[in-house]
Amino acid sequence: MTGTAREIGVGIIGFGTVGSGTAKLLLENAELLRRRVGAPIRLVRVADLDIERDRGVPLPDGLLTTDGFQVIRDPAVHIVVELVGGKTDARDFLFEAIRQGKSVVTANKALLAEHGEEIGKAVTAAGVDIGFEASVGGGIPIIRAMREGLAANRINEVYGIINGTCNYILSRMTDEGKEFADVLAEAQSIGLAEADPSFDVDGIDSAHKLSILVWLATGGTVPPEKIYVEGIRDISAQDIGFAREFGYTIKLLAIAKQTGNGIEVHVHPTMIPSDHLLATVGGSFNAIYVKGDFVGSSLYYGQGAGKLPTASAVVSDVIEIARNIRKGVSGRIPASGYHDHLTGKGTTVSSFADVDFEHYLRFRVIDKPGVLSKIAGVLGSHQISISSVIQKGRRKESAVAIFIVTHHAKEKDMRAALEETDRLPVVLDRTRMIRIENNL
């Protein structure tokens, strides 16, 4: 096909939200895509288990099938777009397409996080390409930025707001003073949160995406199970109010930092200065803040999900691969951005127990003299010093809240201290702890 104007065929497996958006874009912007690529891009086949339901995208006759492998084996399909989600069927479709000599595009973050290295080796061996721009950040071109735009840099730090559901919930809680459960219910009622929101609000989705970002930053792999993960269920309006008083905003951050002992990787609610750019990212938007050794800091911001923004990312990969097909090349940029001899050895993950933070602590205690000194004594015995203290409540109440901000302390020391303070008779509930990141 090199140098010719022959059309390039695309097949889509999965005709749900993103799949229908991708089909819509390929059909409606066909002339723009032809001009971008220099050859027509034609939607050849679309597969889904349910081909009767109206997705609002009229397809030409004969495109729909219930058999994903029929899409893969169609000789007119040059690029297979996998959008079924999950890890079992999606993996089978992806590897069969690669075996058939087809380039592939996927938005499947879970599959990439767990099998990215294996997929990268397979496409290299088969002489085809893979695109996965839509797997992190929806319509934000962060994959291309890290594989190409920042390729000259050692990526030292990455901070990501990469789950739109969590950011929407925390933004509403911050702006309106509502509690987590109330905002979650509202998000579910408008379709922004799933009926079972665990994948989002417990940080699992962010961990999968962070695993991909680390792969791009280092060329090595960090399986999701090696990432410390904590979600946002326990964040209260009280915590958010305290954060505001002290000039902080709470965000669910996915964090990766290169250290002398490997790389720190963790996902958890984090207090960040309210004047930092990441603190201004509201609603369901995403943002990824990257620090390179030569370029310095850069921020990538936009729609982190949704039918059309994600379809935009999917089709950007289709365009890139179509250009390569026209020129008769593949593998110009390896999947991770690093060539084989530098990959495959994994990435050393620093122990989260040794990670160092400032901390916010919320204690619910009996209102009587000497309580603070008892808590301070326990913290001090674990090498944790106090930066500031606020007590909320009235003397006629039997219980009050004490808020403490600490200086830097290791995670293992903080956990040991809280195990001890929570056993004190004057402490009524499990202590709430949120990490503080001041040096973004």
Protein Blocks (a to p, Z undefined) as FASTA:
>chain_A
ZZiabdcddddehjafklmmmmmmmmmmmmmmmmmnopacddfbdcdfblmbcghiacde
hkaccbfklmmmmmkbmbdcdfegpjklmmmmmmmmmmnopacddfbfklmmmmmmmmmm
mmmmnopacdfklmggpjackklmmmmmmmmpccfbdcddfbfklmmmmmmmmmnopafk
lmmmmmmmnopacfblmlmmnommmmmmmmmmmmmmnopacdfklpccddfklpcfklmm
mmmmnopacdddddddddfkbcadddddddddfkbmklmpgcjbdcdddddfklopaddd
ddfbdjklmmmmmmmmmmmmmmmmmnopahklgfkopafklgonopadddfklpccdddd
dddddddehklmmmmmmmmmnopacfbdcdeddfkbmbdcdddddddddfklmmmmmmmm
mmpmklmbdcddddddfkZZ
